Amino acid sequence: MAEERAVRKVNLETVVSSNFKYMAMDHNGSVYVFEDKPNIATDIACDTWDVKTGEFKKILNSPPVNPTHLDLIDWRESLVELGDEIYS
């Protein structure tokens, strides 16, 4: 039987094109950036972000942890507006 292990928080830093203004996690822990503000999909099973306009890009695959650890974070509350820091 596999041993249950604790998780550790790790902060990762990356850069994305300046047209991306929002970032959010999806239901399985993958992280995306969005050009326009997405909404939570309401016309299908509510487990994803609804992107009607603008570009989006996955920047981090879902973490290889026990899925129960994802229950600690509500992906529907993960949407954040990215800061104004622009690098040339």
HTML snippet that shows the backbone in 3Dmol.js (N, CA, C, O; Angstrom):
<script src="https://3Dmol.org/build/3Dmol-min.js"></script>
<div id="view" style="width:600px;height:400px;position:relative"></div>
<script>
const pdb = `
ATOM      1  N   MET A   1       0.832  -1.179   0.000  1.00  0.00           N
ATOM      2  CA  MET A   1       0.000   0.000   0.000  1.00  0.00           C
ATOM      3  C   MET A   1       0.876   1.241   0.000  1.00  0.00           C
ATOM      4  O   MET A   1       1.853   1.317   0.745  1.00  0.00           O
ATOM      5  N   ALA A   2       0.523   2.226  -0.846  1.00  0.00           N
ATOM      6  CA  ALA A   2       1.321   3.440  -0.977  1.00  0.00           C
ATOM      7  C   ALA A   2       1.195   4.299   0.277  1.00  0.00           C
ATOM      8  O   ALA A   2       0.120   4.430   0.863  1.00  0.00           O
ATOM      9  N   GLU A   3       2.307   4.867   0.661  1.00  0.00           N
ATOM     10  CA  GLU A   3       2.346   5.718   1.846  1.00  0.00           C
ATOM     11  C   GLU A   3       1.824   7.113   1.497  1.00  0.00           C
ATOM     12  O   GLU A   3       2.230   7.675   0.480  1.00  0.00           O
ATOM     13  N   GLU A   4       0.939   7.683   2.311  1.00  0.00           N
ATOM     14  CA  GLU A   4       0.431   9.033   2.132  1.00  0.00           C
ATOM     15  C   GLU A   4       1.522  10.008   2.558  1.00  0.00           C
ATOM     16  O   GLU A   4       2.059   9.895   3.660  1.00  0.00           O
ATOM     17  N   ARG A   5       1.850  10.959   1.698  1.00  0.00           N
ATOM     18  CA  ARG A   5       2.895  11.932   2.014  1.00  0.00           C
ATOM     19  C   ARG A   5       2.299  13.319   2.119  1.00  0.00           C
ATOM     20  O   ARG A   5       1.319  13.648   1.449  1.00  0.00           O
ATOM     21  N   ALA A   6       2.899  14.115   2.960  1.00  0.00           N
ATOM     22  CA  ALA A   6       2.484  15.508   3.101  1.00  0.00           C
ATOM     23  C   ALA A   6       2.927  16.279   1.854  1.00  0.00           C
ATOM     24  O   ALA A   6       3.796  15.817   1.115  1.00  0.00           O
ATOM     25  N   VAL A   7       2.344  17.426   1.624  1.00  0.00           N
ATOM     26  CA  VAL A   7       2.730  18.257   0.490  1.00  0.00           C
ATOM     27  C   VAL A   7       3.525  19.454   0.987  1.00  0.00           C
ATOM     28  O   VAL A   7       3.451  19.835   2.155  1.00  0.00           O
ATOM     29  N   ARG A   8       4.276  20.027   0.080  1.00  0.00           N
ATOM     30  CA  ARG A   8       5.105  21.186   0.393  1.00  0.00           C
ATOM     31  C   ARG A   8       4.794  22.277  -0.621  1.00  0.00           C
ATOM     32  O   ARG A   8       4.688  21.999  -1.815  1.00  0.00           O
ATOM     33  N   LYS A   9       4.651  23.492  -0.169  1.00  0.00           N
ATOM     34  CA  LYS A   9       4.386  24.619  -1.057  1.00  0.00           C
ATOM     35  C   LYS A   9       5.687  25.057  -1.716  1.00  0.00           C
ATOM     36  O   LYS A   9       6.708  25.232  -1.052  1.00  0.00           O
ATOM     37  N   VAL A  10       5.633  25.232  -3.044  1.00  0.00           N
ATOM     38  CA  VAL A  10       6.777  25.695  -3.815  1.00  0.00           C
ATOM     39  C   VAL A  10       6.302  26.843  -4.699  1.00  0.00           C
ATOM     40  O   VAL A  10       5.319  26.698  -5.425  1.00  0.00           O
ATOM     41  N   ASN A  11       6.975  27.957  -4.646  1.00  0.00           N
ATOM     42  CA  ASN A  11       6.639  29.101  -5.505  1.00  0.00           C
ATOM     43  C   ASN A  11       7.499  29.040  -6.755  1.00  0.00           C
ATOM     44  O   ASN A  11       8.725  28.957  -6.677  1.00  0.00           O
ATOM     45  N   LEU A  12       6.844  29.081  -7.910  1.00  0.00           N
ATOM     46  CA  LEU A  12       7.539  29.097  -9.186  1.00  0.00           C
ATOM     47  C   LEU A  12       7.347  30.452  -9.838  1.00  0.00           C
ATOM     48  O   LEU A  12       6.296  31.076  -9.691  1.00  0.00           O
ATOM     49  N   GLU A  13       8.357  30.905 -10.555  1.00  0.00           N
ATOM     50  CA  GLU A  13       8.264  32.185 -11.215  1.00  0.00           C
ATOM     51  C   GLU A  13       8.515  31.986 -12.702  1.00  0.00           C
ATOM     52  O   GLU A  13       9.408  31.234 -13.095  1.00  0.00           O
ATOM     53  N   THR A  14       7.717  32.669 -13.530  1.00  0.00           N
ATOM     54  CA  THR A  14       7.878  32.587 -14.976  1.00  0.00           C
ATOM     55  C   THR A  14       7.474  33.908 -15.596  1.00  0.00           C
ATOM     56  O   THR A  14       6.965  34.787 -14.901  1.00  0.00           O
ATOM     57  N   VAL A  15       7.688  34.060 -16.879  1.00  0.00           N
ATOM     58  CA  VAL A  15       7.247  35.247 -17.594  1.00  0.00           C
ATOM     59  C   VAL A  15       6.299  34.821 -18.706  1.00  0.00           C
ATOM     60  O   VAL A  15       6.451  33.748 -19.290  1.00  0.00           O
ATOM     61  N   VAL A  16       5.325  35.668 -18.990  1.00  0.00           N
ATOM     62  CA  VAL A  16       4.375  35.439 -20.082  1.00  0.00           C
ATOM     63  C   VAL A  16       4.251  36.736 -20.866  1.00  0.00           C
ATOM     64  O   VAL A  16       4.613  37.802 -20.369  1.00  0.00           O
ATOM     65  N   SER A  17       3.749  36.650 -22.068  1.00  0.00           N
ATOM     66  CA  SER A  17       3.539  37.815 -22.916  1.00  0.00           C
ATOM     67  C   SER A  17       2.656  38.833 -22.191  1.00  0.00           C
ATOM     68  O   SER A  17       1.774  38.454 -21.420  1.00  0.00           O
ATOM     69  N   SER A  18       2.892  40.110 -22.434  1.00  0.00           N
ATOM     70  CA  SER A  18       2.170  41.164 -21.715  1.00  0.00           C
ATOM     71  C   SER A  18       0.689  41.236 -22.076  1.00  0.00           C
ATOM     72  O   SER A  18      -0.063  41.944 -21.406  1.00  0.00           O
ATOM     73  N   ASN A  19       0.249  40.525 -23.112  1.00  0.00           N
ATOM     74  CA  ASN A  19      -1.183  40.546 -23.431  1.00  0.00           C
ATOM     75  C   ASN A  19      -2.001  39.701 -22.455  1.00  0.00           C
ATOM     76  O   ASN A  19      -3.224  39.832 -22.405  1.00  0.00           O
ATOM     77  N   PHE A  20      -1.344  38.841 -21.683  1.00  0.00           N
ATOM     78  CA  PHE A  20      -2.057  38.033 -20.690  1.00  0.00           C
ATOM     79  C   PHE A  20      -2.230  38.853 -19.418  1.00  0.00           C
ATOM     80  O   PHE A  20      -1.267  39.375 -18.857  1.00  0.00           O
ATOM     81  N   LYS A  21      -3.480  38.953 -18.979  1.00  0.00           N
ATOM     82  CA  LYS A  21      -3.781  39.829 -17.842  1.00  0.00           C
ATOM     83  C   LYS A  21      -4.361  39.106 -16.623  1.00  0.00           C
ATOM     84  O   LYS A  21      -4.499  39.702 -15.555  1.00  0.00           O
ATOM     85  N   TYR A  22      -4.700  37.819 -16.781  1.00  0.00           N
ATOM     86  CA  TYR A  22      -5.300  37.042 -15.694  1.00  0.00           C
ATOM     87  C   TYR A  22      -4.649  35.670 -15.610  1.00  0.00           C
ATOM     88  O   TYR A  22      -4.115  35.161 -16.595  1.00  0.00           O
ATOM     89  N   MET A  23      -4.701  35.083 -14.429  1.00  0.00           N
ATOM     90  CA  MET A  23      -4.172  33.744 -14.211  1.00  0.00           C
ATOM     91  C   MET A  23      -5.129  32.995 -13.291  1.00  0.00           C
ATOM     92  O   MET A  23      -5.688  33.571 -12.358  1.00  0.00           O
ATOM     93  N   ALA A  24      -5.313  31.691 -13.566  1.00  0.00           N
ATOM     94  CA  ALA A  24      -6.193  30.889 -12.722  1.00  0.00           C
ATOM     95  C   ALA A  24      -5.826  29.425 -12.841  1.00  0.00           C
ATOM     96  O   ALA A  24      -5.213  28.990 -13.816  1.00  0.00           O
ATOM     97  N   MET A  25      -6.216  28.683 -11.830  1.00  0.00           N
ATOM     98  CA  MET A  25      -6.037  27.235 -11.795  1.00  0.00           C
ATOM     99  C   MET A  25      -7.339  26.590 -12.242  1.00  0.00           C
ATOM    100  O   MET A  25      -8.417  27.130 -11.995  1.00  0.00           O
ATOM    101  N   ASP A  26      -7.246  25.433 -12.903  1.00  0.00           N
ATOM    102  CA  ASP A  26      -8.476  24.717 -13.234  1.00  0.00           C
ATOM    103  C   ASP A  26      -8.722  23.623 -12.201  1.00  0.00           C
ATOM    104  O   ASP A  26      -7.974  23.501 -11.231  1.00  0.00           O
ATOM    105  N   HIS A  27      -9.752  22.840 -12.405  1.00  0.00           N
ATOM    106  CA  HIS A  27     -10.192  21.851 -11.414  1.00  0.00           C
ATOM    107  C   HIS A  27      -9.151  20.785 -11.098  1.00  0.00           C
ATOM    108  O   HIS A  27      -9.188  20.205 -10.013  1.00  0.00           O
ATOM    109  N   ASN A  28      -8.215  20.508 -12.022  1.00  0.00           N
ATOM    110  CA  ASN A  28      -7.215  19.469 -11.740  1.00  0.00           C
ATOM    111  C   ASN A  28      -5.862  20.038 -11.328  1.00  0.00           C
ATOM    112  O   ASN A  28      -4.898  19.287 -11.177  1.00  0.00           O
ATOM    113  N   GLY A  29      -5.778  21.340 -11.147  1.00  0.00           N
ATOM    114  CA  GLY A  29      -4.545  21.948 -10.657  1.00  0.00           C
ATOM    115  C   GLY A  29      -3.663  22.572 -11.720  1.00  0.00           C
ATOM    116  O   GLY A  29      -2.660  23.199 -11.378  1.00  0.00           O
ATOM    117  N   SER A  30      -3.997  22.426 -13.013  1.00  0.00           N
ATOM    118  CA  SER A  30      -3.233  23.089 -14.067  1.00  0.00           C
ATOM    119  C   SER A  30      -3.447  24.595 -13.962  1.00  0.00           C
ATOM    120  O   SER A  30      -4.504  25.049 -13.524  1.00  0.00           O
ATOM    121  N   VAL A  31      -2.436  25.367 -14.366  1.00  0.00           N
ATOM    122  CA  VAL A  31      -2.520  26.825 -14.279  1.00  0.00           C
ATOM    123  C   VAL A  31      -2.502  27.413 -15.685  1.00  0.00           C
ATOM    124  O   VAL A  31      -1.701  27.017 -16.532  1.00  0.00           O
ATOM    125  N   TYR A  32      -3.402  28.367 -15.916  1.00  0.00           N
ATOM    126  CA  TYR A  32      -3.548  29.022 -17.210  1.00  0.00           C
ATOM    127  C   TYR A  32      -3.434  30.525 -17.055  1.00  0.00           C
ATOM    128  O   TYR A  32      -3.711  31.070 -15.986  1.00  0.00           O
ATOM    129  N   VAL A  33      -3.020  31.205 -18.140  1.00  0.00           N
ATOM    130  CA  VAL A  33      -3.084  32.659 -18.218  1.00  0.00           C
ATOM    131  C   VAL A  33      -4.084  33.014 -19.314  1.00  0.00           C
ATOM    132  O   VAL A  33      -4.251  32.278 -20.287  1.00  0.00           O
ATOM    133  N   PHE A  34      -4.745  34.157 -19.136  1.00  0.00           N
ATOM    134  CA  PHE A  34      -5.814  34.572 -20.040  1.00  0.00           C
ATOM    135  C   PHE A  34      -5.614  36.023 -20.457  1.00  0.00           C
ATOM    136  O   PHE A  34      -5.189  36.860 -19.660  1.00  0.00           O
ATOM    137  N   GLU A  35      -5.924  36.301 -21.704  1.00  0.00           N
ATOM    138  CA  GLU A  35      -5.860  37.667 -22.201  1.00  0.00           C
ATOM    139  C   GLU A  35      -7.045  38.482 -21.670  1.00  0.00           C
ATOM    140  O   GLU A  35      -6.870  39.614 -21.218  1.00  0.00           O
ATOM    141  N   ASP A  36      -8.233  37.911 -21.726  1.00  0.00           N
ATOM    142  CA  ASP A  36      -9.442  38.557 -21.218  1.00  0.00           C
ATOM    143  C   ASP A  36      -9.949  37.785 -20.007  1.00  0.00           C
ATOM    144  O   ASP A  36      -9.683  36.591 -19.868  1.00  0.00           O
ATOM    145  N   LYS A  37     -10.666  38.457 -19.148  1.00  0.00           N
ATOM    146  CA  LYS A  37     -11.154  37.833 -17.917  1.00  0.00           C
ATOM    147  C   LYS A  37     -12.141  36.703 -18.235  1.00  0.00           C
ATOM    148  O   LYS A  37     -13.174  36.938 -18.862  1.00  0.00           O
ATOM    149  N   PRO A  38     -11.821  35.476 -17.800  1.00  0.00           N
ATOM    150  CA  PRO A  38     -12.737  34.355 -18.040  1.00  0.00           C
ATOM    151  C   PRO A  38     -13.804  34.279 -16.945  1.00  0.00           C
ATOM    152  O   PRO A  38     -13.675  34.895 -15.887  1.00  0.00           O
ATOM    153  N   ASN A  39     -14.834  33.529 -17.218  1.00  0.00           N
ATOM    154  CA  ASN A  39     -15.883  33.256 -16.239  1.00  0.00           C
ATOM    155  C   ASN A  39     -15.901  31.758 -15.971  1.00  0.00           C
ATOM    156  O   ASN A  39     -15.300  30.982 -16.715  1.00  0.00           O
ATOM    157  N   ILE A  40     -16.579  31.359 -14.928  1.00  0.00           N
ATOM    158  CA  ILE A  40     -16.781  29.937 -14.683  1.00  0.00           C
ATOM    159  C   ILE A  40     -17.886  29.477 -15.621  1.00  0.00           C
ATOM    160  O   ILE A  40     -18.951  30.092 -15.683  1.00  0.00           O
ATOM    161  N   ALA A  41     -17.634  28.398 -16.350  1.00  0.00           N
ATOM    162  CA  ALA A  41     -18.622  27.895 -17.306  1.00  0.00           C
ATOM    163  C   ALA A  41     -19.914  27.534 -16.587  1.00  0.00           C
ATOM    164  O   ALA A  41     -19.895  26.854 -15.561  1.00  0.00           O
ATOM    165  N   THR A  42     -21.027  27.990 -17.128  1.00  0.00           N
ATOM    166  CA  THR A  42     -22.323  27.674 -16.529  1.00  0.00           C
ATOM    167  C   THR A  42     -23.201  26.848 -17.455  1.00  0.00           C
ATOM    168  O   THR A  42     -24.193  26.264 -17.019  1.00  0.00           O
ATOM    169  N   ASP A  43     -22.838  26.797 -18.738  1.00  0.00           N
ATOM    170  CA  ASP A  43     -23.668  26.061 -19.687  1.00  0.00           C
ATOM    171  C   ASP A  43     -23.265  24.593 -19.816  1.00  0.00           C
ATOM    172  O   ASP A  43     -23.906  23.833 -20.541  1.00  0.00           O
ATOM    173  N   ILE A  44     -22.200  24.194 -19.110  1.00  0.00           N
ATOM    174  CA  ILE A  44     -21.765  22.792 -19.071  1.00  0.00           C
ATOM    175  C   ILE A  44     -21.455  22.447 -17.624  1.00  0.00           C
ATOM    176  O   ILE A  44     -21.601  23.289 -16.738  1.00  0.00           O
ATOM    177  N   ALA A  45     -21.030  21.224 -17.382  1.00  0.00           N
ATOM    178  CA  ALA A  45     -20.621  20.857 -16.021  1.00  0.00           C
ATOM    179  C   ALA A  45     -19.579  21.871 -15.550  1.00  0.00           C
ATOM    180  O   ALA A  45     -18.588  22.111 -16.241  1.00  0.00           O
ATOM    181  N   CYS A  46     -19.794  22.445 -14.418  1.00  0.00           N
ATOM    182  CA  CYS A  46     -18.976  23.543 -13.910  1.00  0.00           C
ATOM    183  C   CYS A  46     -17.628  23.038 -13.390  1.00  0.00           C
ATOM    184  O   CYS A  46     -17.431  22.899 -12.183  1.00  0.00           O
ATOM    185  N   ASP A  47     -16.707  22.768 -14.313  1.00  0.00           N
ATOM    186  CA  ASP A  47     -15.390  22.304 -13.893  1.00  0.00           C
ATOM    187  C   ASP A  47     -14.274  22.955 -14.698  1.00  0.00           C
ATOM    188  O   ASP A  47     -13.158  22.439 -14.758  1.00  0.00           O
ATOM    189  N   THR A  48     -14.583  24.096 -15.320  1.00  0.00           N
ATOM    190  CA  THR A  48     -13.586  24.749 -16.152  1.00  0.00           C
ATOM    191  C   THR A  48     -13.877  26.238 -16.277  1.00  0.00           C
ATOM    192  O   THR A  48     -14.946  26.707 -15.885  1.00  0.00           O
ATOM    193  N   TRP A  49     -12.924  26.970 -16.820  1.00  0.00           N
ATOM    194  CA  TRP A  49     -13.095  28.389 -17.095  1.00  0.00           C
ATOM    195  C   TRP A  49     -13.676  28.558 -18.491  1.00  0.00           C
ATOM    196  O   TRP A  49     -13.313  27.828 -19.413  1.00  0.00           O
ATOM    197  N   ASP A  50     -14.565  29.507 -18.643  1.00  0.00           N
ATOM    198  CA  ASP A  50     -15.232  29.785 -19.910  1.00  0.00           C
ATOM    199  C   ASP A  50     -14.519  30.950 -20.580  1.00  0.00           C
ATOM    200  O   ASP A  50     -14.539  32.072 -20.074  1.00  0.00           O
ATOM    201  N   VAL A  51     -13.890  30.681 -21.721  1.00  0.00           N
ATOM    202  CA  VAL A  51     -13.144  31.704 -22.441  1.00  0.00           C
ATOM    203  C   VAL A  51     -13.912  32.040 -23.714  1.00  0.00           C
ATOM    204  O   VAL A  51     -13.907  31.269 -24.673  1.00  0.00           O
ATOM    205  N   LYS A  52     -14.566  33.187 -23.714  1.00  0.00           N
ATOM    206  CA  LYS A  52     -15.358  33.606 -24.884  1.00  0.00           C
ATOM    207  C   LYS A  52     -14.529  34.448 -25.843  1.00  0.00           C
ATOM    208  O   LYS A  52     -14.721  34.380 -27.057  1.00  0.00           O
ATOM    209  N   THR A  53     -13.607  35.241 -25.303  1.00  0.00           N
ATOM    210  CA  THR A  53     -12.769  36.095 -26.148  1.00  0.00           C
ATOM    211  C   THR A  53     -11.337  36.034 -25.641  1.00  0.00           C
ATOM    212  O   THR A  53     -11.087  35.691 -24.485  1.00  0.00           O
ATOM    213  N   GLY A  54     -10.416  36.367 -26.508  1.00  0.00           N
ATOM    214  CA  GLY A  54      -9.013  36.454 -26.125  1.00  0.00           C
ATOM    215  C   GLY A  54      -8.289  35.125 -26.127  1.00  0.00           C
ATOM    216  O   GLY A  54      -8.887  34.053 -26.224  1.00  0.00           O
ATOM    217  N   GLU A  55      -7.001  35.237 -26.019  1.00  0.00           N
ATOM    218  CA  GLU A  55      -6.098  34.089 -26.036  1.00  0.00           C
ATOM    219  C   GLU A  55      -5.934  33.535 -24.620  1.00  0.00           C
ATOM    220  O   GLU A  55      -6.063  34.270 -23.641  1.00  0.00           O
ATOM    221  N   PHE A  56      -5.651  32.239 -24.518  1.00  0.00           N
ATOM    222  CA  PHE A  56      -5.298  31.651 -23.224  1.00  0.00           C
ATOM    223  C   PHE A  56      -4.211  30.616 -23.455  1.00  0.00           C
ATOM    224  O   PHE A  56      -4.046  30.105 -24.563  1.00  0.00           O
ATOM    225  N   LYS A  57      -3.468  30.313 -22.387  1.00  0.00           N
ATOM    226  CA  LYS A  57      -2.329  29.405 -22.520  1.00  0.00           C
ATOM    227  C   LYS A  57      -2.092  28.690 -21.196  1.00  0.00           C
ATOM    228  O   LYS A  57      -2.118  29.311 -20.133  1.00  0.00           O
ATOM    229  N   LYS A  58      -1.859  27.378 -21.266  1.00  0.00           N
ATOM    230  CA  LYS A  58      -1.499  26.617 -20.068  1.00  0.00           C
ATOM    231  C   LYS A  58      -0.023  26.877 -19.779  1.00  0.00           C
ATOM    232  O   LYS A  58       0.829  26.732 -20.656  1.00  0.00           O
ATOM    233  N   ILE A  59       0.266  27.265 -18.534  1.00  0.00           N
ATOM    234  CA  ILE A  59       1.660  27.531 -18.173  1.00  0.00           C
ATOM    235  C   ILE A  59       2.215  26.525 -17.172  1.00  0.00           C
ATOM    236  O   ILE A  59       3.422  26.487 -16.930  1.00  0.00           O
ATOM    237  N   LEU A  60       1.328  25.701 -16.583  1.00  0.00           N
ATOM    238  CA  LEU A  60       1.783  24.688 -15.631  1.00  0.00           C
ATOM    239  C   LEU A  60       0.812  23.520 -15.656  1.00  0.00           C
ATOM    240  O   LEU A  60      -0.391  23.696 -15.458  1.00  0.00           O
ATOM    241  N   ASN A  61       1.342  22.322 -15.901  1.00  0.00           N
ATOM    242  CA  ASN A  61       0.488  21.130 -15.860  1.00  0.00           C
ATOM    243  C   ASN A  61       0.074  20.832 -14.433  1.00  0.00           C
ATOM    244  O   ASN A  61       0.677  21.324 -13.479  1.00  0.00           O
ATOM    245  N   SER A  62      -0.953  20.029 -14.299  1.00  0.00           N
ATOM    246  CA  SER A  62      -1.424  19.682 -12.960  1.00  0.00           C
ATOM    247  C   SER A  62      -0.295  19.037 -12.167  1.00  0.00           C
ATOM    248  O   SER A  62       0.466  18.234 -12.708  1.00  0.00           O
ATOM    249  N   PRO A  63      -0.186  19.379 -10.902  1.00  0.00           N
ATOM    250  CA  PRO A  63       0.893  18.850 -10.066  1.00  0.00           C
ATOM    251  C   PRO A  63       0.715  17.356  -9.807  1.00  0.00           C
ATOM    252  O   PRO A  63      -0.412  16.880  -9.672  1.00  0.00           O
ATOM    253  N   PRO A  64       1.807  16.624  -9.738  1.00  0.00           N
ATOM    254  CA  PRO A  64       1.727  15.181  -9.495  1.00  0.00           C
ATOM    255  C   PRO A  64       1.551  14.862  -8.013  1.00  0.00           C
ATOM    256  O   PRO A  64       2.426  14.263  -7.388  1.00  0.00           O
ATOM    257  N   VAL A  65       0.411  15.269  -7.461  1.00  0.00           N
ATOM    258  CA  VAL A  65       0.127  14.997  -6.054  1.00  0.00           C
ATOM    259  C   VAL A  65      -1.159  14.205  -5.959  1.00  0.00           C
ATOM    260  O   VAL A  65      -1.912  14.095  -6.927  1.00  0.00           O
ATOM    261  N   ASN A  66      -1.393  13.672  -4.818  1.00  0.00           N
ATOM    262  CA  ASN A  66      -2.634  12.968  -4.555  1.00  0.00           C
ATOM    263  C   ASN A  66      -3.794  13.933  -4.800  1.00  0.00           C
ATOM    264  O   ASN A  66      -3.790  15.034  -4.249  1.00  0.00           O
ATOM    265  N   PRO A  67      -4.789  13.554  -5.611  1.00  0.00           N
ATOM    266  CA  PRO A  67      -5.897  14.462  -5.929  1.00  0.00           C
ATOM    267  C   PRO A  67      -6.621  15.031  -4.716  1.00  0.00           C
ATOM    268  O   PRO A  67      -7.252  16.082  -4.822  1.00  0.00           O
ATOM    269  N   THR A  68      -6.549  14.374  -3.579  1.00  0.00           N
ATOM    270  CA  THR A  68      -7.222  14.902  -2.398  1.00  0.00           C
ATOM    271  C   THR A  68      -6.593  16.211  -1.933  1.00  0.00           C
ATOM    272  O   THR A  68      -7.260  17.018  -1.285  1.00  0.00           O
ATOM    273  N   HIS A  69      -5.309  16.433  -2.256  1.00  0.00           N
ATOM    274  CA  HIS A  69      -4.675  17.683  -1.869  1.00  0.00           C
ATOM    275  C   HIS A  69      -5.250  18.863  -2.642  1.00  0.00           C
ATOM    276  O   HIS A  69      -5.192  19.995  -2.162  1.00  0.00           O
ATOM    277  N   LEU A  70      -5.803  18.622  -3.831  1.00  0.00           N
ATOM    278  CA  LEU A  70      -6.414  19.705  -4.603  1.00  0.00           C
ATOM    279  C   LEU A  70      -7.686  20.199  -3.933  1.00  0.00           C
ATOM    280  O   LEU A  70      -8.141  21.308  -4.212  1.00  0.00           O
ATOM    281  N   ASP A  71      -8.257  19.398  -3.062  1.00  0.00           N
ATOM    282  CA  ASP A  71      -9.461  19.815  -2.341  1.00  0.00           C
ATOM    283  C   ASP A  71      -9.172  20.955  -1.367  1.00  0.00           C
ATOM    284  O   ASP A  71     -10.099  21.621  -0.906  1.00  0.00           O
ATOM    285  N   LEU A  72      -7.906  21.186  -1.051  1.00  0.00           N
ATOM    286  CA  LEU A  72      -7.538  22.254  -0.138  1.00  0.00           C
ATOM    287  C   LEU A  72      -7.680  23.627  -0.791  1.00  0.00           C
ATOM    288  O   LEU A  72      -7.755  24.644  -0.101  1.00  0.00           O
ATOM    289  N   ILE A  73      -7.717  23.652  -2.129  1.00  0.00           N
ATOM    290  CA  ILE A  73      -7.792  24.896  -2.884  1.00  0.00           C
ATOM    291  C   ILE A  73      -9.037  24.847  -3.759  1.00  0.00           C
ATOM    292  O   ILE A  73      -9.235  23.877  -4.490  1.00  0.00           O
ATOM    293  N   ASP A  74      -9.874  25.867  -3.699  1.00  0.00           N
ATOM    294  CA  ASP A  74     -11.042  25.930  -4.566  1.00  0.00           C
ATOM    295  C   ASP A  74     -10.639  26.643  -5.844  1.00  0.00           C
ATOM    296  O   ASP A  74     -10.427  27.856  -5.844  1.00  0.00           O
ATOM    297  N   TRP A  75     -10.534  25.895  -6.934  1.00  0.00           N
ATOM    298  CA  TRP A  75     -10.078  26.463  -8.202  1.00  0.00           C
ATOM    299  C   TRP A  75     -10.976  27.607  -8.660  1.00  0.00           C
ATOM    300  O   TRP A  75     -10.507  28.491  -9.376  1.00  0.00           O
ATOM    301  N   ARG A  76     -12.246  27.621  -8.274  1.00  0.00           N
ATOM    302  CA  ARG A  76     -13.177  28.682  -8.679  1.00  0.00           C
ATOM    303  C   ARG A  76     -12.820  30.017  -8.047  1.00  0.00           C
ATOM    304  O   ARG A  76     -13.301  31.060  -8.492  1.00  0.00           O
ATOM    305  N   GLU A  77     -11.984  30.000  -7.014  1.00  0.00           N
ATOM    306  CA  GLU A  77     -11.556  31.236  -6.359  1.00  0.00           C
ATOM    307  C   GLU A  77     -10.100  31.582  -6.674  1.00  0.00           C
ATOM    308  O   GLU A  77      -9.512  32.442  -6.018  1.00  0.00           O
ATOM    309  N   SER A  78      -9.519  30.920  -7.671  1.00  0.00           N
ATOM    310  CA  SER A  78      -8.095  31.103  -7.964  1.00  0.00           C
ATOM    311  C   SER A  78      -7.803  32.205  -8.975  1.00  0.00           C
ATOM    312  O   SER A  78      -6.636  32.532  -9.188  1.00  0.00           O
ATOM    313  N   LEU A  79      -8.816  32.786  -9.601  1.00  0.00           N
ATOM    314  CA  LEU A  79      -8.596  33.812 -10.627  1.00  0.00           C
ATOM    315  C   LEU A  79      -7.976  35.064 -10.010  1.00  0.00           C
ATOM    316  O   LEU A  79      -8.512  35.631  -9.058  1.00  0.00           O
ATOM    317  N   VAL A  80      -6.839  35.486 -10.566  1.00  0.00           N
ATOM    318  CA  VAL A  80      -6.162  36.698 -10.106  1.00  0.00           C
ATOM    319  C   VAL A  80      -5.794  37.553 -11.315  1.00  0.00           C
ATOM    320  O   VAL A  80      -5.518  37.042 -12.400  1.00  0.00           O
ATOM    321  N   GLU A  81      -5.798  38.849 -11.101  1.00  0.00           N
ATOM    322  CA  GLU A  81      -5.340  39.768 -12.134  1.00  0.00           C
ATOM    323  C   GLU A  81      -3.835  39.902 -11.994  1.00  0.00           C
ATOM    324  O   GLU A  81      -3.324  40.105 -10.893  1.00  0.00           O
ATOM    325  N   LEU A  82      -3.119  39.787 -13.118  1.00  0.00           N
ATOM    326  CA  LEU A  82      -1.665  39.886 -13.079  1.00  0.00           C
ATOM    327  C   LEU A  82      -1.246  41.337 -12.893  1.00  0.00           C
ATOM    328  O   LEU A  82      -1.951  42.256 -13.307  1.00  0.00           O
ATOM    329  N   GLY A  83      -0.105  41.529 -12.274  1.00  0.00           N
ATOM    330  CA  GLY A  83       0.401  42.877 -12.008  1.00  0.00           C
ATOM    331  C   GLY A  83       0.816  43.606 -13.271  1.00  0.00           C
ATOM    332  O   GLY A  83       0.758  43.052 -14.369  1.00  0.00           O
ATOM    333  N   ASP A  84       1.230  44.836 -13.108  1.00  0.00           N
ATOM    334  CA  ASP A  84       1.598  45.707 -14.232  1.00  0.00           C
ATOM    335  C   ASP A  84       3.074  45.607 -14.599  1.00  0.00           C
ATOM    336  O   ASP A  84       3.529  46.345 -15.472  1.00  0.00           O
ATOM    337  N   GLU A  85       3.830  44.731 -13.971  1.00  0.00           N
ATOM    338  CA  GLU A  85       5.258  44.642 -14.247  1.00  0.00           C
ATOM    339  C   GLU A  85       5.460  44.176 -15.695  1.00  0.00           C
ATOM    340  O   GLU A  85       5.052  43.071 -16.052  1.00  0.00           O
ATOM    341  N   ILE A  86       6.073  44.996 -16.506  1.00  0.00           N
ATOM    342  CA  ILE A  86       6.358  44.654 -17.909  1.00  0.00           C
ATOM    343  C   ILE A  86       7.867  44.685 -18.094  1.00  0.00           C
ATOM    344  O   ILE A  86       8.527  45.644 -17.694  1.00  0.00           O
ATOM    345  N   TYR A  87       8.407  43.643 -18.694  1.00  0.00           N
ATOM    346  CA  TYR A  87       9.853  43.549 -18.962  1.00  0.00           C
ATOM    347  C   TYR A  87      10.078  43.597 -20.457  1.00  0.00           C
ATOM    348  O   TYR A  87       9.371  42.931 -21.214  1.00  0.00           O
ATOM    349  N   SER A  88      11.045  44.369 -20.890  1.00  0.00           N
ATOM    350  CA  SER A  88      11.345  44.488 -22.326  1.00  0.00           C
ATOM    351  C   SER A  88      12.397  43.501 -22.757  1.00  0.00           C
ATOM    352  O   SER A  88      12.766  43.466 -23.931  1.00  0.00           O
TER     353      SER A  88
END
`;
const viewer = $3Dmol.createViewer("view");
viewer.addModel(pdb, "pdb");
viewer.setStyle({}, {cartoon: {color: "spectrum"}});
viewer.zoomTo();
viewer.render();
</script>
